[in-house]
Structure formats: structure tokens, C-alpha cells
Amino acid sequence: MPPSQSQTNSSFFQPPAFLMIGIPGLEAFHGWISIPFSSMYTVALTGNCLILLAIRRTPSLHQPMYYFLSMLALSDVGLTMSTLPTTLAVLWFDQRLIGFNACLVQMFFLHSFSVVESSVLLAMAFDRFVAISNPLRYATVLTNSVIIRIGLAIVARATISLFPGPFLLKRLNFCPNKIVLSHSFCFHSDVMKCACADITVNILYGLYVVLSTVGVDSLLIVLSYTLILHTVLGLASPKERVRALNTCVSHILAVLVFYIPVIGVSMIHRFGRHLPHIVHALVAYVYLVVPPVLNPVIYSVKSKPIREAMLRVLRDKRQS
């Protein structure tokens, strides 16, 4: 005899909230741990906002390379703001509960800004390729309208890729006794493991998103730099070779800072289930917190125009 509608509905469970964890095993030290986290969040927001203000207020920086840097800074601000409220709530106030729908919203924005950052790094690689391989056509290829279209395409790609995620999770039946997340924020892979249902579709969807965004982007970035290296080695003067490669150093460092933690998170989620929970937590924090902190440092140190423009902004603030 088939089950009645009421029986079917009563067997379906979605938790009103999830329970988040800060640093597993170090709960007694969350107050002290919050100090470096607060400092990193402050540096990330201050540094990236300074870059945005510096580029906006300096007409000489209104060039394609710096427009893409603005996009990178915006994605870093978005990524930081996606995790900051819940992470500091857990560390400062031990507020560990997050509503089910709020968790899905955070998850969407967190992963969306990660995809945006990956896409921006690819766009910056294309920018360097055009600037080095065909400098005479640089200004005609990367016009303002082209850059705007690239920016819109990046946002559309992230939105379309991540939009199904929350709905695929909402259809799942969850276990009442499995509401504890491994982090102080909502990861797709973390949330779906709380389900008491077949999550094959969610696993395949997550794999597709990773391969079609970060996977494709990383391959195209490697291809771009292969072509750049081929062009640079064809230059007659060693001095010109060094100067051409120097324009890529900041971007290469930003790529490494982003992709190395991404690879680490992916490897641990796939093959590191036997590792302590603290390792999972720390790698995830490195992936989400460190790139927004280091990118402003990298560009302020390696790019003299950015550094001077940021210092001008700070001087103007003090004078006002």
C-alpha cells in the first residue's frame, strides 16, 4: 500500500538551522584566535578598498590592466564579506547557529565570488598576453566596451554556474542528528554531507562547476603564459625580456595565491577524509582569507603606480 501524502511529508526533514564550528579542538581559545582573524579581515577590506579608491581617483590608472585589478579587488571584498559575519560571530560571541536558508545564501555568494575571482585572473592573463604579444593593438583590442562586456560575462558565468546549487540542496532530506558543519561558514560539500539522501546529483554538480570554472580557467591561464613565454623568448634584447616578464610577476603571484589553496581544498575534500578536522578547517580558511589579504600586498609592493596612488589616497585622507 503506497504511503499517504501526510506520511511522505512527515518523513521529509530540513533543519531550521545548522551548527557551525570555528577551529575544531580549539574552542577554548576562540577569543585569542579571533585577533589574527580580525586583523586579516581588516587588512583585506582596507587594502582592497584602497586599491579601488586609488584606481578611481588616478586618471593615469584608467587602463585595462588596472580595470581588471579593480575587478579582482571587488571580488576579494565580496569573498571577505561572505565569510566575515559568521566567522567573527563564532569566534567572538560563540554564535554558532545559522539558518538553513541563510546558509544556502552564504554558500551561493561564497562560491560565486570564488568563481568570479578565478575568471578575473583568467581575464588578467589574457590582458598580459595581448600587452606582450601584440602591444601595438593593445588599446584597440581591450577597449572600455570590451572590458565592460568581459566583466558582465564574468558575473553572468558565476551566477549561472552557482544558481542551481541551493535548489539542489533544498530538495534533499536531511538527518535531524546531522546538522554540524565543519567550518564557520557554509561550503557546498559540507552542507550536502548532512543529508540523509542520495547526493549523487549534488556531487556531480559540484564536480561539474569546479571543472568548468576553476579547472578550465587554470588550463587557459597556463596556455596564456606558455604563449607569453614563447613571445618573450623571441625578443632580441635580454633587457626587453626581463622588462616584459616583470609586468607579469604580480599576476603570477596572485594566481599562485589563489590556485594553490583551491587545489589544497579540493584534494582534502576528495582524499583527506581521514585527516583531523582541524586540517580541513585551516585549509579552508587559507583558501578564503589569505588571497584577499595578500593580493593588495602583492600589487602595492610589485606595482609602483599602484603603490604611489594608494599612498596619495592615504595622504589625502589625513589632510582632510
N, C-alpha and C positions, 0 to 999 in steps of 0.2 A: 504494500500500500504506500503510495507516494506521500512524503511529508507535507503537512499543511503549510500555508503561507506564513502563519504565525510562528510555526516551528523553525522554518527556514530563516525568518528574520531574527528570531531569538538566538540562533546559533552564530549569527554574524556579529563580530565584535571589532570595534575600533576604539582604542584607548582615548580618553579625553585629553590625556597629556602623556608625554614621555619624561623620563627621569635622566637628566644629563650628568655626566661625570667630568670633573676637572682633570686633575692629574691622578690617575689611579694609584692608591697606596700612599699618596702624599697629602691627603685631605687635611691633616692637621697643620700643614704648612701653607695652605692656600693663601693666607694673608701675606706671607712673605713672597710667595710665588707671584702674587698679583703685582708686585713692584716692578720686576723686569717686564711683565706683560703690559702694564700701563705705560711704561717708558717706551716700549716698542710701538705700541699703538699711537702714542703721541708723536714719535719721530715719523712714523709712516704718514699720518694725516698732515702734520706740519710740512714735511719735506715735499710731498706730492702737491699740496695746495700752493706751496711756494713756487714750484715749477710751473703750475698753471698760471699763477699771477705774473711770474717773470716773463713767460712767453706772451701773455696777453698784453702786457704793458711795454714790450720791447719790439718796435716795428721791424728791426733787423732780424728778429727771430720768426717772422711770419713767412716761413719757408716749409716745404713739405716735410723735411726731416723733423722739425720741431712740432709741426701739427700732429705727426704720429706720436711724438713723445708726449704731447698733451693727452692723446687718447690713452696711452699707457698709464699716465698719472691718474686719469679719471677711472680707469679700470682698477687700479690699485686702491684708490679711495673707496670704490664700491666694494671691493673684496674685503677691505678692512672693516667697513661699516656693516658688512654681512655677519661677521663673527663677533665684533666688539661687544654688543649689548649682552648677549648670553654668556660669553666668556667671562666678562668682568662681573656679571651678576652672580655667576657660580663662585668665582674666586673671592669677591668682596663680601657678598651677602649670603652665600650658600643658598641662593635661589636656583634650585636645580630643575624645577618643572618648566616645561614648555608645551603649550597647547598643540594638539595634533595638527590643526590647520596652520598654526603659526610655524610649526616645524617644517611643513611642506613648503611654505612661502620662503622661509630662510634657505631651505635646500635649493629651491629654484634659483634664487638670486646668487647664492654662493657658487653654484656650478656655472651659472650663466656668466658671471664676471670672470671665472677661470677660463671659460671658452673665449670670451672677449679678449682677455689678455694674450692667450695663445694666438688668436687671429691678428691682433695688433703687432705682435712680434714677427709674424709672417709678413705683414704689410711693411714693417720696417726693414726686413730683409730684402724685399722687392725694391724698396726705396734705395738701399745701398747698392743693389745690383744695377739699377738704372743709372745712378750717380757715377759709378765707377766704369761701367762698360760702355755707356753712351752719354757722357757728360754734356755734350752739345744739345741733346734733345731732352735733357732732364726737366727743364722748365716747361717744355711743351707736352711732355708725357704726363707729368704729375701736376696738372693744373688744379686750381681750387675746387672746380666742379668734380673732377675725378676723385680727389681726396674725400669730398663730401659723400660721393657715391660709395667709396670704399668703406667709410665709417658707417653708413646706413646698412651696407651689406653685412658688416661685422655684427651689428646689433641684431639684424634680422636672422642671421645664421644662428646666433646664440639662443635667441628666443624660440625659433622653430625647433632647434635641436632639443632644448630642455623643457618645452611646453608639455609634452606628454608625460613627463616623469611623475609629477604629483598625482595625475589622474590614474596612472598605472598602480600607484601605491594605494590610492583611496579605494580601489576595487578589492584589495586584499583583506582577508580575515586575519586579525591579529590575536595573539595569545594574551590573555589577561595577566599572566605572570612573566611576560617578556616585554617590559616597557623601558628597560635601561639601555641608554645609548652609550657608546664608548668614548664620546667626546663631549665638549661643552657647546656643541653646535650639531646641526643635522646634516649628515652625509647620506647620499642615496643608498650606498651599500650597507650602511649602518642601520638605516630605518627598515630596509626590506628584510633584514635578518630577524627582525622582531615579529615577522608574520608567521602564522600557523597555516600556511597555504603553499601551493606550488608557485615558486618565484622564478621559474624558468624564463618567462617572458621578460621580467624585470632584469634578470641577469643578462639576457641577450640584448635588451635595450641599452643597458649601461655599457656593455662592450661595444655596441654599435656607435654610441655617442663618443666614447673615448677614441676609437679608431678613426671615425670620420672627422673628428675635430683636432684634438691634440696629436693623434697619430699622423694624420695627413699633413698637418702644419709642420711637424718636426721634420718629416721627409722633404717637404718643399723648402724648408729653411736650409737643410743640408745641401740640397740641389742648388739653391741660390749661392751659397758660399763656395760650392765647387766651381760654379761658373765665374764667380768673383775672383777666386784664386787663379783660374785659368787666364782671366783677363789681366790680373796684376802681374803674373809671371811673364806675360807678353810685353810688358813695359820695358823700354830700353834702359832707363835710368834706375839704379837701386834706390836713389833718393825718392823718386816718384812712387816706387813700390811701397816703401815704408810709409810715405805720406798717405797713400791710398788705403793701406791696411789700418793705419791709425784711426781713420774715420769709422772703422767697423768695431773697434775694441769695446766701446761702451755697449753696443748692441749684442756682441758675442757674450759679454759678461751677464747682461740681462737675460739672454736666452739660457745660459747655464744656471743662473739663479732660479729661474722658473722651472726648467725641464728636469733638472736633477731631482728636486723634491717630488715632482709629479711621478717620475719613474719609481722613486722610492715608495710612495704611497701605493701605486699600482702593484708593485712587486709584493709588498707586505700584505695587502688585501687578498692577493691571489695565492701566495705561497707561504706567508708568515703567520698562519693561524696558531701555530704552536708557540709563537713568541709572547712574552709578557705583555699585558695590556698597556703598560707604561710606554713600551716601544711604539705601539700603534699610535698612542696619543701624541707623543713627542714628534714623530714623523709628520703627522697631520698638522700640528702647529707650525712646524718648519715650513711646510708646503703653503700654508695660508698666511702666515705672519711675516716670514722672513723676506720674500720678494718685495712686498710693498715698503719694507724698511730699507732694503739695500738699493733698490732702483734709484731713488733720489740721491743717495750717497754716490753711486757709480757715476751718474751723469753730472753731478756737481763737481766731482773730482776730475773726471776724464774730459769734460767739455768746458773749455774756458768761457765761451759765450754764455752758457747756462749759468756757470758759477758767478760770473760778473753780473748777470741780470738778477740772480737771486740775491746777491749782496746789495744791489741797488734797491730792491724791494724792501729789504730789511732796514736799510738806511732811511728810506722814505718813511717807513713806519715809525722809526724812532724820532724823526724830525717832526712828524705830525702829532 
